[in-house]
């Protein structure tokens, strides 16, 4: 099993290009199920989750070809309507094939999803929405089986915003009969990107990003030709790494308008930001100041950046309080960050971090995707050597992270095991 070995204490300097957004490209790939033809997607990151989605599409009946950051997806006429456990178990986002399969073929059999071990993330809201659109849904031996001759538009109210639930309904409603109205819809940039991709295919969607989305179903869509937005979580992760190492880095291909809540907290902690011709410059020349953070649905502070900011706050001046309001069990990284010498206590959904002056390298183990990134940040700032085990989590969501960090001056190497 591969490991990362980091010798900490080196400043990050230079420039790095932010890859396409993992959480945007996966549902956009699923959207190709909605119509036949040759689909082209640009700015596709080379990630394990993207490869998994590609294999899932190939199982369903599509040929997937990758050329650098471009993916071409074309239907081959097999029209399989099931997504088996062996493909779905490693990636929660694979549930987004449910809506398009059901809408296109009238039937879908999709395994209950897996992914990061960060608590229960049921898909009951997805199923409720599709039932309102006329689907008959049963659960059989760990699979969701959905059937509908033709989905019909409906008024759908989500109890809480759900990103993948909103995405499933957006895709299903695009070729359903009538008008679908989604209230309390997720507002994340990745949801807007999917809506924009669907509109480019001929869908009629209004209100994406505003909380209430209206979709008027059409008879059919045309093949996709679209470029994915940059990954705001990768950008935020590099910002935290720069702050941890007192670095000076330009982020290329960065959408700062997607990063307001992250930039606000980092700026308050002492990070300097400036717009340059090449991209967004991120600079830190002091010990960070403590911050209080509460994760919230977009445009609030993202749960996917909680672990990375916790690593940074572990060396901050003063005491920070981080409250996780999105997912249970998302403090599994705390025990590993404490191995660096961090002073962190947990009470329920709240972590209290008393900043220490420096961290010390240690052997640590990744527990999920974003926890992996927090351990990389900790290792970059720690004195001595850090070994991070189980980095297959990292490969799910960060493209060539050790290569990018090495180019910025980090001493980081992958050990094949």
C-alpha positions, -999 to +999 in steps of 0.1 A: +000+000+000+014+034-010+026+059+015+037+095+014+069+105+032+073+142+040+102+161+054+086+192+068+097+228+074+101+239+038+083+270+024+060+265-006+069+290-034+060+293-070+028+286-089+005+257-092-025+250-115-057+240-099-073+209-115-110+205-126-135+200-098-140+164-087-174+171-073-185+188-106-171+163-131-187+132-116-223+143-120-215+158-154-202+125-165-234+109-153-254+134-173-241+118-205-265+089-197-294+112-206-288+110-244-269+090-270-240+104-291-205+115-286-200+136-254-168+157-248-158+170-213-128+192-208-107+201-177-112+166-163-089+157-134-070+124-134-084+110-102-094+076-088-130+087-085-131+098-121-117+065-132-143+047-111-171+067-127-156+059-161-157+022-153-193+025-141-203+042-174-185+015-194-205-011-174-237+007-183-229+008-220-206+036-228-171+038-242-149+062-223-117+076-238-093+100-219-068+122-237-050+144-211-077+165-194-103+157-221-128+128-218-149+115-247-179+094-237-201+077-263-229+052-260-224+018-275-260+006-274-257-020-245-281+000-223-274-018-190-295-002-161-277-015-130-248-001-110-232-030-091-218-028-056-182-035-066-182-003-086-203+019-063-188+008-029-158+031-030-176+063-042-206+079-027-211+102-057-219+072-079-255+075-067-259+103-092-264+077-120-298+068-104-317+098-117-304+098-153-308+060-157-344+061-145-353+091-166-337+076-198-345+039-195-374+038-171-355+015-147-325+017-125-309-007-101-281+010-081-262-002-051-264+018-020-233+040-021-200+039-002-171+063-001-156+081+029-163+067+064-177+100+078-210+088+092-244+080+079-253+098+046-286+083+036-302+089+002-337+089+015-342+125+001-332+113-034-358+085-032-385+108-019-380+132-047-380+105-074-412+089-059-429+123-061-420+123-098-438+089-102-411+063-096-419+031-078-389+024-055-380-007-036-349-017-016-336-052-024-305-067-008-286-034-006-298-021-040-322+007-049-346-005-076-365+023-093-390+020-121-412+045-140-425+044-175-421+082-177-412+106-149-434+135-143-426+170-130-433+176-094-429+201-065-400+189-043-390+203-010-358+190+006-357+191+044-320+201+042-300+210+011-285+179-005-259+182-033-262+148-049-300+148-042-304+181-061-282+168-089-302+136-093-334+155-095-319+181-120-309+153-144-341+133-140-363+164-144-345+175-176-363+149-197-394+143-175-429+154-185-439+188-172-422+212-147-403+203-116-397+228-088-370+221-063-372+241-031-343+243-006-320+231-034-282+229-028-265+261-040-229+248-044-209+258-075-208+222-085-246+221-087-246+252-108-219+237-131-241+206-136-271+229-144-250+248-169-238+216-185-274+204-188-285+237-203-257+234-229-274+200-238-307+217-243-323+215-209-345+243-196-333+251-161-337+284-141-326+294-106-295+272-101-276+286-072-305+305-058-322+278-035-353+273-058-347+256-091-373+252-118-368+226-145-391+223-176-387+189-191-379+185-227-383+156-252-346+150-256-311+164-252-281+168-274-246+155-267-225+174-242-195+196-250-184+213-218-155+224-197-156+217-159-150+244-133-118+245-112-118+226-079-125+250-051-115+224-024-082+217-040-076+255-042-085+258-005-063+229+004-033+246-013-042+279+005-040+261+039-007+245+029+008+278+019-003+293+052+011+264+072+046+268+055+047+306+055+048+303+017+041+325-013+023+307-042+002+318-072-029+296-078-036+293-116-070+284-129-086+294-096-122+307-092-119+330-062-157+338-064-163+302-053-140+306-023-154+335-003-159+317+030-125+300+029-107+332+019-125+351+047-113+328+074-077+325+060-075+363+056-086+367+092-059+343+102-032+364+086-030+351+050-026+378+023-044+375-010-039+395-042-050+392-078-021+388-103-021+384-140-011+347-136-037+340-109-045+344-072-014+350-051-015+335-016+011+347+009+017+341+046+046+356+067+034+350+103+020+325+127-017+321+120-043+337+143-070+314+158-104+312+141-139+299+150-154+280+122-188+263+117-193+242+086-225+251+067-240+244+033-228+267+005-222+297+007-211+288+042-178+273+052-175+239+034-173+207+054-147+195+029-123+221+042-128+215+079-099+190+084-075+212+065-083+243+086-080+222+117-045+213+108-036+249+103-053+261+135-032+235+154-003+260+152-023+292+155-020+318+182-048+313+207-077+288+208-099+279+178-133+263+179-145+242+149-181+230+148-191+203+123-227+207+114-229+187+082-217+152+088-213+130+119-180+112+124-160+138+105-135+142+133-117+109+127-086+128+116-083+144+151-065+115+166-040+115+137-034+153+139-027+149+176+001+126+168+019+157+154+017+172+189-015+192+184-037+200+214-073+192+203-103+181+224-136+169+211-170+173+226-199+162+205-197+180+171-173+206+184-135+205+184-114+229+205-079+235+192-053+252+214-025+263+192+010+250+197+041+267+184+052+238+162+043+203+151+066+173+150+067+147+123+050+114+130+037+083+113+000+089+107-029+071+088-055+087+066-091+079+074-109+096+045-102+119+015-101+153+033-085+139+064-056+128+040-052+164+029-051+176+065-023+152+073-003+164+043-007+200+055+004+189+090+034+170+076+045+200+055+046+222+086+060+197+110+096+195+121+111+162+110+097+133+089+061+123+085+048+091+069+012+090+058-003+056+053-035+046+033-031+075+008-054+058-016-080+081-001-059+111-013-058+098-048-096+098-050-097+136-049-063+153-055-046+151-089-008+144-086-006+162-053+029+152-044+041+163-079+025+197-075+039+201-040+074+191-051+073+217-078+065+243-050+096+232-031+081+206-007+102+175+002+075+149-004+078+114-020+055+085-026+067+051-014+053+021-032+042-006-008 
